[in-house]
Amino acid sequence: MDPIDEQITSTLSDEKPMSFEELLSKLSVSHNTLRLHLDAMAERGEIVKDKRPSKTRGRPRYFYFLTSSL
């Protein structure tokens, strides 16, 4: 597993869904790097990308959490 993927997995290991912004603040990677890794991990089924409606106007937020298989 890629070192950045390992960082993401360990950050999400407490089973609490985290938003992209929360993950970005906890990891020392760029916005684009995190986005690429999260999308790739979601495609492989390692994490779940959950779309939640915004409480205000604007785009919906995505939350990430580990699949039960990890």
C-alpha positions in Angstrom: 0.0 0.0 0.0 1.2 3.5 -0.8 2.4 5.6 2.2 -0.2 8.2 1.6 -3.0 5.6 1.5 -1.6 4.2 4.8 -1.9 7.7 6.3 -5.5 8.0 5.1 -6.3 4.5 6.4 -4.8 5.2 9.9 -6.6 8.6 10.1 -9.9 7.0 9.3 -9.3 4.0 11.6 -11.4 5.4 14.4 -14.5 4.6 12.3 -15.8 8.2 12.4 -16.6 9.5 9.0 -14.5 12.5 8.1 -15.0 15.3 5.5 -12.4 16.1 2.9 -11.5 19.3 4.8 -11.0 17.3 8.1 -8.7 14.8 6.4 -6.8 17.6 4.6 -6.1 19.3 8.0 -4.8 16.1 9.5 -2.6 15.0 6.7 0.5 16.8 5.3 -0.4 16.5 1.6 -1.8 18.9 -1.0 -5.4 19.3 -1.9 -5.0 17.6 -5.3 -2.9 14.7 -3.9 -5.5 13.9 -1.3 -8.3 14.1 -3.8 -6.5 11.7 -6.2 -5.8 9.2 -3.4 -9.3 9.3 -2.0 -10.9 8.8 -5.4 -8.5 5.9 -6.2 -9.2 4.2 -2.8 -12.9 4.6 -3.3 -12.7 3.0 -6.7 -10.8 0.0 -5.2 -13.4 -0.3 -2.5 -11.0 0.4 0.4 -13.0 3.4 1.6 -16.5 4.6 1.1 -17.3 8.1 -0.3 -20.6 9.2 1.1 -22.4 12.2 -0.4 -24.4 14.2 2.1 -26.6 17.2 1.3 -25.5 20.6 2.4 -27.4 22.3 5.2 -27.0 25.6 3.4 -26.8 26.6 -0.3 -23.9 25.1 -2.2 -22.5 21.8 -3.2 -23.1 18.7 -1.1 -20.3 17.5 1.2 -18.6 14.2 0.9 -17.6 12.1 4.0 -15.1 9.3 3.9 -14.9 6.1 6.0 -13.2 2.7 5.9 -15.1 -0.2 4.5 -15.8 -3.0 6.9 -13.4 -5.3 5.0 -10.3 -3.4 6.2 
